[in-house]
Amino acid sequence: MIKKIRTLFLPVFILFVLFSSNVAFAEEPVLVKDIRVNGLQRITAGAVFNALSLKVGDQFEEETSGEIIRELFEMGFFSDINVDLNDDIVIINVKERPAITSIEIEGNDDIENETLLEAFGDVGMEVGRVFNPLVLDKVKNELLQQYYNNGKYSAEVSSKVTTLERNRVAVLISVVEGSAASIKKINIVGNKSFSDEEILSVFELTGPTLISFYTNSNQYSKQKLSADLERLNSFYQDRGYINFKVESTQVSISPDKNGIFITININEGKVHTVSEVKLAGELIVNPDKLIPYVIVQPTDVFSRKKATQTSEYITTILGQAGYSFANVNMIPEIDNESSTVKVTFFVDPGKRVYVRRVLMEGNTKTRDEVLRREVRQMEAASISTRAVDHSKARLSRLGHFDEVDVETLPVAGTSDQVDIKYTVKEKSSGNILAGAGFSQSQGIVLNASISQNNFLGTGKRMSASFNNSSVNTIYSLGYTNPYYTVDGVSRGYNISYRTTDYDEANSSNYETETFNMGVNFGLPLNESDKIGLGLDLEFTDIQLDNNLFFGEINKFIVENGNSFTNLKASASWGTDTRNRAVFATRGGSKRLSGIITVPGSDLEFYKLSYNQEQYFPISTNTTLYLNADFGYGDSYGDAESLPFFENYYAGGKGSVRGFTDNTLGPRDIFDDPIGGSVKLVGNAEFIFPVPFMPDNKSVRMSTFVDAGNVYDDEIDVGELRYSVGVSAKWLSPFGALSFSLAMPINDGEDDEVQTFQFAFGSGI
């Protein structure tokens, strides 16, 4: 038995020894004489060799194969790699990953293709790059997460990879977006001082409401919820609850993934009052100048909003004094036992900063001096953030630029000098327009104009225009030099010819023909206010219909004739703080003006008018607009009344909508509107974006209340006409389109109602 075992064991032992010796030989280091790479198609051998740490002449050891495989896999170009050693030659066999030849996306309505493809490229998946299944999985997961964040929990994302010839693939990503989950209920837990309704009133997200189909306020979004939690924190912090906390937030989804239930657990804490307020740090500016801007006062309920505003006010004051990099931090010292807080505003002004140079960039047509005369920040002076920002606003209001940006650039090698650079994007200053439009009050309107608002880059304005409709025919020429003097006094000339058919304008049946030429000056009072002075010579002829040989108009013609030469002197004061001239959202304007014919004119009269409009932002995309318009005119000297063709009119677009244009107020013996010497009009509008088009800046809607009328002599508030309605305005590429749907509230027996009104103009 032992012999048999020995007989069988001996050959096996010999083979084992031989095998072991062979392996041991292979594990000994080998001097590499050559490295060969097989399987390359698009990737160059040079790229592979650059990635390898192994070079010809190096020792090939036991761990070298693993290092080669690791280094080549890190390139991301290969799906399979193996290494062989043939004597002293290293042979690397690779299989390249396919290249992406196309990426298609289908089913994505919420997110545009360009946005998705750009995001895909950021993580390594784009046409021309190597296809990696792991990257594709990452793309799908992140895209799905994006839909989840937008409340679309039923969304699905799938992919299909089609293999093509020459080791290429086509990638198709299919999206089923589904519908956004709607919020069924928001529960607040832990609130004792405020009701659920009070708290939820500060939220953008809501449960189901009557208008949620329009506002989408009940569509869940993770980002919106985070913003609402910040609002909730501010709500409590501004009311003295300085220790307020959101303990937890739970968001649960209904089984069908269409309903969202949100539970917010809060800890209100106690109301804290301010026990002491002080300024600390390096008070470069006299504290007496800062104290009026500290709106947090002892015994007040603590308000983080007021504290933040105080820090901003002080920072602004320091910036105006040249400390543009100042920091003002509010440091609260909380005493929970007494429920009080000591507030310290710590001022770190930094160094006073001086402006080395004011630079202009982008003004290829406009002369440098045109820009520099608007700049209020001087070179070599200490910087004033107010002057820098105000200069930007003045440049924007010139009308020569589409964009104005300002940068504060540190000067290399210094810590207290900066350059201020204004970069402008010029727009076309010359316009040749020909157009047509339609207005319910004027019918078809034809117009043509040529204008140059920045003549030869000097900032001077020149214009010539023509306008023709069933009501008016107008020819006009104008020229204005906004800097007639270096102090900003402007001078302008104008000449015009105008015919008006008042019968076509829903008034009495007469026509006027007017020729006017004049000169005007504008004198700046300060950075926002300006006084205007003007003198116009005007020739007016009147033609009456045969039916008007009776009544007030005929009486006026009999007493004064039908041809008049008047020299009109005018004066005005105006201020404008709107953030933009078209579709403003904040700020306002005021204008007070007066016109009087100088003694010796054929007709002696005067007119006073006042207009004020104001925009109050309610939210990021809603605005309250208020407008008031008042006019008064009368005669002086031997004249008995204001000339009838100088009367004010009301009703219709730009006045009291819902009534036919120019039809409110007094009427002649033929029951035609004749206007009045006193006008009073007021408008209130709540402006909001068009439903389903919240980001369109060229369209907006409003709900409105209008009130107004014109009178013979004195205002009778009881005779005011009111209307309510909705309106829309669109700044289309072909011109402005506006329409309103209005309902008069108290129309009289003789009033002419026009519920729907619109106007359209085009420029080609």
Secondary structure, DSSP 8 states (H G I E B T S, - for coil): -HHHHHHHHHHHHHHHHHHHHHHHHHTS-EE--EEEEE--SSS-HHHHHHH-S--TTSEE-TTHHHHHHHHHHTTT-EEEEEEEEETTEEEEEEEE--EEEEEEEES-SSS-HHHHHHHHHHTT-STTSB--HHHHHHHHHHHHHHHHHTT-TT-EEEEEEEEETTTEEEEEEEEE-----EEEEEEEES--SS-HHHHHTT-S--SS-TTHHHH-TTB--HHHHHHHHHHHHHHHHTTT-TT-EEEEEEEEE-TTS-EEEEEEEEE-----EEEEEEEEE---S-HHHHGGG----TTSB--HHHHHHHHHHHHHHHHHTT-TT-EEEEEEEEETTTTEEEEEEEEE-----EEEEEEEES-SSS-HHHHHTT----TTSB--HHHHHHHHHHHHHTSSEEEEEEEEEE-TT-SSEEEEEEEEEE---EEEEEEEEEETTTEEEEEEEEEETTGGGS--EEEEEEEE-SSEEEEEEEEEETTSSTT--EEEEEEEEEEEETTTTTS-SEEEEEEEEEEEEEEESSSSEEEEEEEEEEEEEEEE-GGGSSSHHHHHHHHH-SEEEEEEEEEEEEEE--S-SSS--SEEEEEEEEEEE-TTSSS-EEEEEEEEEEEEE-SSS-EEEEEEEEEEEEE-TT--S--GGG-B---STTSSTTB-TT--S-B-TTS-B--BSEEEEEEEEEEE-BTTBTT-TTEEEEEEEEEEEEESSS--GGG-EEEEEEEEEEEETTEEEEEEEEEESS--TT--B-SEEEEEE---
